């Protein structure tokens, strides 16, 4: 699992944790089509995160390889 704010940083949408927090709490982020305002929301493999008209699928295997 990965937290929503960490995911936004890892994929390059948010430069900092603070920026991710503002996006999430500002109502700009959806997870699996539903508005999500919890920055510590745990994401699992296959979850869909939508922000600014773009949808990103959580791929935990790919994220591990990047680290």
C-alpha positions in Angstrom: 0.0 0.0 0.0 1.0 3.6 -0.4 -0.5 6.8 1.0 -2.3 9.1 -1.4 0.0 12.1 -0.7 3.1 10.0 -1.2 1.7 8.7 -4.5 1.1 12.2 -5.8 4.7 13.1 -5.0 6.1 9.9 -6.6 4.3 10.3 -9.9 5.5 14.0 -10.0 2.1 15.7 -9.7 3.0 17.3 -6.4 6.5 18.6 -5.7 6.1 18.5 -1.9 4.0 16.9 0.7 2.4 20.3 1.5 1.4 20.7 -2.1 -0.1 17.3 -2.2 -2.0 18.1 1.0 -3.5 21.3 -0.5 -4.6 19.4 -3.7 -6.2 16.6 -1.7 -7.9 18.8 0.9 -9.0 21.3 -1.7 -11.2 18.7 -3.4 -9.1 18.3 -6.5 -8.4 14.5 -6.2 -10.7 11.5 -6.8 -9.9 7.9 -6.0 -11.8 5.3 -8.0 -14.2 8.1 -9.1 -15.0 9.3 -5.6 -13.8 12.6 -4.1 -11.1 12.0 -1.6 -10.0 14.5 1.0 -7.9 12.3 3.3 -4.2 12.7 2.4 -3.3 9.5 4.3 -5.8 7.4 2.3 -4.2 4.0 1.7 -4.1 3.1 -2.0 -3.8 -0.4 -3.2 -2.8 -2.0 -6.5 -5.1 -1.0 -9.3 -6.7 2.0 -7.6 -7.4 4.9 -10.0 -6.4 8.4 -8.9 -7.8 11.3 -11.0 -6.5 14.9 -10.8 -6.7 17.7 -13.3 -8.4 15.5 -15.9 -5.7 12.9 -15.8 -6.2 9.4 -14.3 -3.3 7.4 -12.9 -3.4 3.8 -12.0 -1.6 2.6 -8.9 1.1 0.1 -9.9 2.9 -0.9 -6.7 5.4 -3.1 -8.6 6.5 -0.2 -10.8 6.7 2.2 -7.8 9.0 -0.2 -6.0 11.3 -0.5 -9.0 11.6 3.3 -9.2 12.8 3.5 -5.5 
